[in-house]
Amino acid sequence: FISITLREDVVLDVRGYDYLTHAQVSLPGRAQEQMLGVAVDGARQYTLTQHCDTDTCQLTLADEDGQQVIAFDTAQIFARFEGYTTEHLQLTQQEASFTTENDTVKMTVVVQNASMEGQTAPDAYFYADFYLLLSFR
């Protein structure tokens, strides 16, 4: 069992970002798609969604035409921390952050807390509570 948290004394540095929202993922779970919010950059509107099936979850930003602009697979969170051996680890913002970017947008996920047990079904369990930051270019 591994449990990590963002250090309590961390004040999130959001300089350079346009939007901040909060989400969570719990796997395994039921298949679902959830709209997390709408972001506007100039005259363009983007929709942020979380699409989960029973064992994976993807965060996606799509444009007005429904075309994917950028995505983040939450499996990256659990892959980074699965080798940790100490329970209840406290992380800095840098250690808890995952960033993906392209010519249109920068997306950063900052894990507030996460826990996982096992690595394969049916015994595996993954949970993460996180902030999602967006910056348009």
VENCORHU-V475813 format. One record per residue. N is the residue number from 0. RES is the residue in three letters. PHI is phi in radians with two decimals (* if undefined). Layout:
BEGIN
N/RES/PHI ; N/RES/PHI
END
This chain:
BEGIN
0/PHE/* ; 1/ILE/-2.23 ; 2/SER/-2.33 ; 3/ILE/-2.20 ; 4/THR/-2.48 ; 5/LEU/-1.26 ; 6/ARG/-0.91 ; 7/GLU/-1.11 ; 8/ASP/-1.53 ; 9/VAL/-1.40 ; 10/VAL/-1.82 ; 11/LEU/-1.04 ; 12/ASP/-1.57 ; 13/VAL/-1.89 ; 14/ARG/-1.00 ; 15/GLY/1.55 ; 16/TYR/-1.88 ; 17/ASP/-1.70 ; 18/TYR/-2.41 ; 19/LEU/-2.41 ; 20/THR/-2.47 ; 21/HIS/-2.25 ; 22/ALA/-2.68 ; 23/GLN/-2.60 ; 24/VAL/-2.40 ; 25/SER/-2.38 ; 26/LEU/-2.24 ; 27/PRO/-1.23 ; 28/GLY/-2.67 ; 29/ARG/-1.62 ; 30/ALA/-1.17 ; 31/GLN/-2.85 ; 32/GLU/-2.18 ; 33/GLN/-2.26 ; 34/MET/-1.38 ; 35/LEU/-1.63 ; 36/GLY/2.83 ; 37/VAL/-2.14 ; 38/ALA/-2.12 ; 39/VAL/-2.08 ; 40/ASP/-2.21 ; 41/GLY/1.12 ; 42/ALA/-1.59 ; 43/ARG/-1.70 ; 44/GLN/-2.02 ; 45/TYR/-2.17 ; 46/THR/-1.98 ; 47/LEU/-1.79 ; 48/THR/-2.24 ; 49/GLN/-2.09 ; 50/HIS/-1.97 ; 51/CYS/-2.10 ; 52/ASP/-1.88 ; 53/THR/-1.17 ; 54/ASP/-2.37 ; 55/THR/-2.48 ; 56/CYS/-2.56 ; 57/GLN/-2.20 ; 58/LEU/-1.71 ; 59/THR/-2.32 ; 60/LEU/-1.89 ; 61/ALA/-2.11 ; 62/ASP/-1.43 ; 63/GLU/-1.08 ; 64/ASP/-1.55 ; 65/GLY/1.43 ; 66/GLN/-1.44 ; 67/GLN/-1.11 ; 68/VAL/-1.70 ; 69/ILE/-2.78 ; 70/ALA/-2.54 ; 71/PHE/-2.40 ; 72/ASP/-1.60 ; 73/THR/-1.16 ; 74/ALA/-1.05 ; 75/GLN/-1.07 ; 76/ILE/-1.08 ; 77/PHE/-1.25 ; 78/ALA/-1.13 ; 79/ARG/-1.14 ; 80/PHE/-1.70 ; 81/GLU/-1.13 ; 82/GLY/-1.47 ; 83/TYR/-1.19 ; 84/THR/-1.94 ; 85/THR/-1.67 ; 86/GLU/-1.37 ; 87/HIS/1.01 ; 88/LEU/-1.27 ; 89/GLN/-1.89 ; 90/LEU/-1.93 ; 91/THR/-1.36 ; 92/GLN/-1.07 ; 93/GLN/-1.11 ; 94/GLU/-1.16 ; 95/ALA/-1.58 ; 96/SER/-1.79 ; 97/PHE/-2.29 ; 98/THR/-2.17 ; 99/THR/-2.29 ; 100/GLU/-2.63 ; 101/ASN/-2.56 ; 102/ASP/-1.20 ; 103/THR/-1.72 ; 104/VAL/-2.65 ; 105/LYS/-2.01 ; 106/MET/-2.08 ; 107/THR/-2.17 ; 108/VAL/-1.86 ; 109/VAL/-2.05 ; 110/VAL/-1.28 ; 111/GLN/-1.48 ; 112/ASN/-2.74 ; 113/ALA/-2.68 ; 114/SER/-2.53 ; 115/MET/-2.69 ; 116/GLU/-2.50 ; 117/GLY/1.26 ; 118/GLN/-2.24 ; 119/THR/-2.34 ; 120/ALA/-1.14 ; 121/PRO/-1.61 ; 122/ASP/-1.55 ; 123/ALA/-1.29 ; 124/TYR/-2.51 ; 125/PHE/-2.33 ; 126/TYR/-2.46 ; 127/ALA/-2.55 ; 128/ASP/-2.07 ; 129/PHE/-2.61 ; 130/TYR/-1.72 ; 131/LEU/-2.19 ; 132/LEU/-2.01 ; 133/LEU/-2.19 ; 134/SER/-2.36 ; 135/PHE/-1.54 ; 136/ARG/-1.65
END
